[in-house]
Amino acid sequence: MSGCIHNLDDMWINNIKEQQISTSVLVIGTGGAGLRAAIELAEIGMDVLAVGKRPRHDAHTSLAAGGINASLRTMDENDSWQQHAADTIKESYYLADPTTVEIVAKGAAQGIADLERYGMEFAREDDGRISQRFFGAHTFRRTAFAGDYTGLEIQRSLVRRSQQLDISILDTIYVTDILTHDNRVFGAYGFDIGNGTKYLIHADAVILAAGGHNRFWRRTSSRRDENTGDSFRLAVEAGARLRDPELVQFHPSGTIEPEDAAGTLISEAARGEGGILRNALGERFMERYDPERMELSTRDRVALAAYTEIQQGRGTPNGGVWLDLSHLRREIILERLPRVYQTMLEVQMLDVTREPIEIAPTAHYSMGGVWVRPEDHSTEVEGLFAIGEASSGLHGANRLGGNSLIELLVFGRIVGQAAAEYSSHLSEQIRSEAAVASARQVINRLLASHGTENVRTLQRAIRDMMTENAGVVRNETGLKEGLARLDKIEERMSNIGIHPDIAGFQDLAHAYDLKSSALSARATLEAALERRETRGCHNRSDFPETDAGMQVNLVWSLENGITHEPVESVPPEIDKLIREVSLEGKLVE
Ligand SMILES: Cc1cc2nc3c(=O)[nH]c(=O)nc-3n(C[C@H](O)[C@H](O)[C@H](O)COP(=O)(O)OP(=O)(O)OC[C@H]3O[C@@H](n4cnc5c(N)ncnc54)[C@H](O)[C@@H]3O)c2cc1C
């Protein structure tokens, strides 16, 4: 009986059509990075196609709240791009690439000017200057913003500009493979999540802007099915390498329930406005970790403190701590923390003016990513570029709040130009039928999988493993156990069942998400094991000190495992500006 159904399934699968399209530059990802690059290409007059696996207006970038950095000097005239660079390098625990940092800090004002040109509504002072606020470990006020929805406003502006330029954007294309021949890109393969149509896209150059890899911890500020490590797998299988995949920033305050929204961010503004952290015993536990700054301590310290309370048995029954706002005046909460108020009502029906929020550290941002050259974000695969959270080089072991959004703007422009240049000078391109056949075959094979393992269950197994073995604090025993657990999960992955139906091919997309997460998890565990030190976001309980000998980037590839890559030295003009920055009264979203 079931065999009969499978045969029918298989016939149907073989009849799914394949669409072939061509473009000069293909952009994978329609978040801030991808759209900015596509806009640059279109403005140059280059043929460009952008594809994403979720609607462009709803990309992860739209979640960003706090702001975007540039030393515009609208509030503090002593600021400079050099000081922005110095603050970024200090916050990266000296793992950021100084050239990348310089390019972003120097190009940031242009990035903001571009957004203004696209019609972005920044918050402004009465005299019309763009307002800039203090954010994290910045020496000066240099974070521009639009209310507490900066990312949404950026995304809207980029979508609007793409519409004006009539850029081709496909919102439901899942890219499964980047196609290469002889280490040179010739396009990508994928399918339509809605109707399963396979897509063979020929392109001279490919810009990978498909986000990071933080959705495979149990609690994460990424929503379902985003940041599943797609960029990492796509790049690595095409022949590129990853840099510092172990460096993942944990934000101190993510929600715990409901399960499918676990990790939703509770803005640091909640602590900034006077929120108090307590453990299950009712103790204000920050007294133990940072008695001076208490709840206003740095993000990594608060995350580590909450984690320690939970680990040592003083956590709530659900494995969290309490963030209490109920002592604040209701009007203050409604006026200054509207998103926190609204979010908690929506996800838990909890009124934060009366009851505390149960929170725990949440995986938030991938500092590591695809290895790229600082000047143009090209990879070691000819014609393949990577940008945004998919890439690496700017943030090192800790991201300076507000630097991610500006990175999208600066490198979106530069990489758009570089890809256009590459395409214009490409004298010939050889394609590989074998590469196309292989990509097509993997989809067909997956669609014909009728195994007993459920993809969602295995995704959950990876999330459990990463949380228990490679969370806020790591050690050798746990990481090795994590790798052993991953081996078993990968064995089970060979027996999955895929069940697309009339509603769509999401099941197939989840299977690829799972593949990407498994590869990215392996890279993360192996690099975390290799980084035998504590530095920034990376806490090793068995190596609690920072090791000067480990001031290197860990570069990971399928073929060669991990190699140590020295970090360029900081130019003297920047080095002399590096100093301790007081965090008093500042927030670090
Ligand atoms: C709650 C929150 C608040 C934040 N606040 C700030 C802030 O104040 N300041 C700051 O600088 N940063 C902030 N960040 C970080 C910042 O928002 C992100 O790092 C940034 O937006 C990433 O942009 P991106 O374009 O690289 O990727 P994304 O916006 O994640 O876009 C990735 C794109 O790739 C597509 N994609 C992925 N896989 C595939 C595939 N296989 N096939 C096809 N398409 C694919 C997706 O559909 C999407 O279009 C915040 C993040 C969160 C979650």
The ligand as an SDF file (V2000), in Angstrom:
LIG
                    3D

 53 58  0  0  0  0  0  0  0  0999 V2000
   16.3200   41.5540   17.5130 C   0  0  0  0  0  0  0  0  0  0  0  0
   17.5690   42.0210   16.7800 C   0  0  0  0  0  0  0  0  0  0  0  0
   18.0240   43.3100   16.9540 C   0  0  0  0  0  0  0  0  0  0  0  0
   19.1660   43.7480   16.2730 C   0  0  0  0  0  0  0  0  0  0  0  0
   19.5600   45.0500   16.4350 N   0  0  0  0  0  0  0  0  0  0  0  0
   20.6450   45.4980   15.7400 C   0  0  0  0  0  0  0  0  0  0  0  0
   21.0430   46.8760   15.8440 C   0  0  0  0  0  0  0  0  0  0  0  0
   20.4190   47.6830   16.5390 O   0  0  0  0  0  0  0  0  0  0  0  0
   22.1300   47.2850   15.1310 N   0  0  0  0  0  0  0  0  0  0  0  0
   22.8630   46.4220   14.3410 C   0  0  0  0  0  0  0  0  0  0  0  0
   23.8420   46.8670   13.7390 O   0  0  0  0  0  0  0  0  0  0  0  0
   22.4840   45.1200   14.2190 N   0  0  0  0  0  0  0  0  0  0  0  0
   21.3950   44.6400   14.8770 C   0  0  0  0  0  0  0  0  0  0  0  0
   21.0170   43.3230   14.7330 N   0  0  0  0  0  0  0  0  0  0  0  0
   21.7640   42.4620   13.7980 C   0  0  0  0  0  0  0  0  0  0  0  0
   21.3710   42.7320   12.3400 C   0  0  0  0  0  0  0  0  0  0  0  0
   19.9810   42.9250   12.2500 O   0  0  0  0  0  0  0  0  0  0  0  0
   21.7360   41.5740   11.4030 C   0  0  0  0  0  0  0  0  0  0  0  0
   23.0410   41.1760   11.6320 O   0  0  0  0  0  0  0  0  0  0  0  0
   21.6290   41.9850    9.9370 C   0  0  0  0  0  0  0  0  0  0  0  0
   20.3600   42.5260    9.6920 O   0  0  0  0  0  0  0  0  0  0  0  0
   21.9070   40.8390    8.9740 C   0  0  0  0  0  0  0  0  0  0  0  0
   21.6020   41.2600    7.6510 O   0  0  0  0  0  0  0  0  0  0  0  0
   21.9470   40.3700    6.3760 P   0  0  0  0  0  0  0  0  0  0  0  0
   21.4700   41.0970    5.1820 O   0  0  0  0  0  0  0  0  0  0  0  0
   23.3600   39.9300    6.4210 O   0  0  0  0  0  0  0  0  0  0  0  0
   21.0870   39.0350    6.5800 O   0  0  0  0  0  0  0  0  0  0  0  0
   19.5180   38.8080    6.7570 P   0  0  0  0  0  0  0  0  0  0  0  0
   18.7630   40.0430    7.0170 O   0  0  0  0  0  0  0  0  0  0  0  0
   19.4370   37.6830    7.7370 O   0  0  0  0  0  0  0  0  0  0  0  0
   19.0580   38.2830    5.3380 O   0  0  0  0  0  0  0  0  0  0  0  0
   19.3890   37.0040    4.8790 C   0  0  0  0  0  0  0  0  0  0  0  0
   18.6550   36.7430    3.5880 C   0  0  0  0  0  0  0  0  0  0  0  0
   19.0810   35.5130    3.0330 O   0  0  0  0  0  0  0  0  0  0  0  0
   17.9550   34.7560    2.6190 C   0  0  0  0  0  0  0  0  0  0  0  0
   18.3520   33.3330    2.6280 N   0  0  0  0  0  0  0  0  0  0  0  0
   18.9080   32.6160    3.6290 C   0  0  0  0  0  0  0  0  0  0  0  0
   19.1500   31.3630    3.2320 N   0  0  0  0  0  0  0  0  0  0  0  0
   18.7450   31.2810    1.9350 C   0  0  0  0  0  0  0  0  0  0  0  0
   18.7280   30.2540    0.9580 C   0  0  0  0  0  0  0  0  0  0  0  0
   19.1900   29.0230    1.2220 N   0  0  0  0  0  0  0  0  0  0  0  0
   18.2360   30.5280   -0.2620 N   0  0  0  0  0  0  0  0  0  0  0  0
   17.7450   31.7600   -0.5560 C   0  0  0  0  0  0  0  0  0  0  0  0
   17.7500   32.7750    0.3130 N   0  0  0  0  0  0  0  0  0  0  0  0
   18.2450   32.5330    1.5430 C   0  0  0  0  0  0  0  0  0  0  0  0
   16.8670   35.1460    3.5930 C   0  0  0  0  0  0  0  0  0  0  0  0
   15.5890   34.8830    3.0690 O   0  0  0  0  0  0  0  0  0  0  0  0
   17.1370   36.6440    3.7250 C   0  0  0  0  0  0  0  0  0  0  0  0
   16.5590   37.3310    2.6590 O   0  0  0  0  0  0  0  0  0  0  0  0
   19.8810   42.8690   15.4150 C   0  0  0  0  0  0  0  0  0  0  0  0
   19.4170   41.5640   15.2550 C   0  0  0  0  0  0  0  0  0  0  0  0
   18.2630   41.1330   15.9130 C   0  0  0  0  0  0  0  0  0  0  0  0
   17.7930   39.7310   15.7150 C   0  0  0  0  0  0  0  0  0  0  0  0
  1  2  1  0
  2  3  1  0
  2 52  2  0
  3  4  2  0
  4  5  1  0
  4 50  1  0
  5  6  2  0
  6  7  1  0
  6 13  1  0
  7  8  2  0
  7  9  1  0
  9 10  1  0
 10 11  2  0
 10 12  1  0
 12 13  2  0
 13 14  1  0
 14 15  1  0
 14 50  1  0
 15 16  1  0
 16 17  1  0
 16 18  1  0
 18 19  1  0
 18 20  1  0
 20 21  1  0
 20 22  1  0
 22 23  1  0
 23 24  1  0
 24 25  2  0
 24 26  1  0
 24 27  1  0
 27 28  1  0
 28 29  2  0
 28 30  1  0
 28 31  1  0
 31 32  1  0
 32 33  1  0
 33 34  1  0
 33 48  1  0
 34 35  1  0
 35 36  1  0
 35 46  1  0
 36 37  1  0
 36 45  1  0
 37 38  2  0
 38 39  1  0
 39 40  1  0
 39 45  2  0
 40 41  1  0
 40 42  2  0
 42 43  1  0
 43 44  2  0
 44 45  1  0
 46 47  1  0
 46 48  1  0
 48 49  1  0
 50 51  2  0
 51 52  1  0
 52 53  1  0
M  END
$$$$
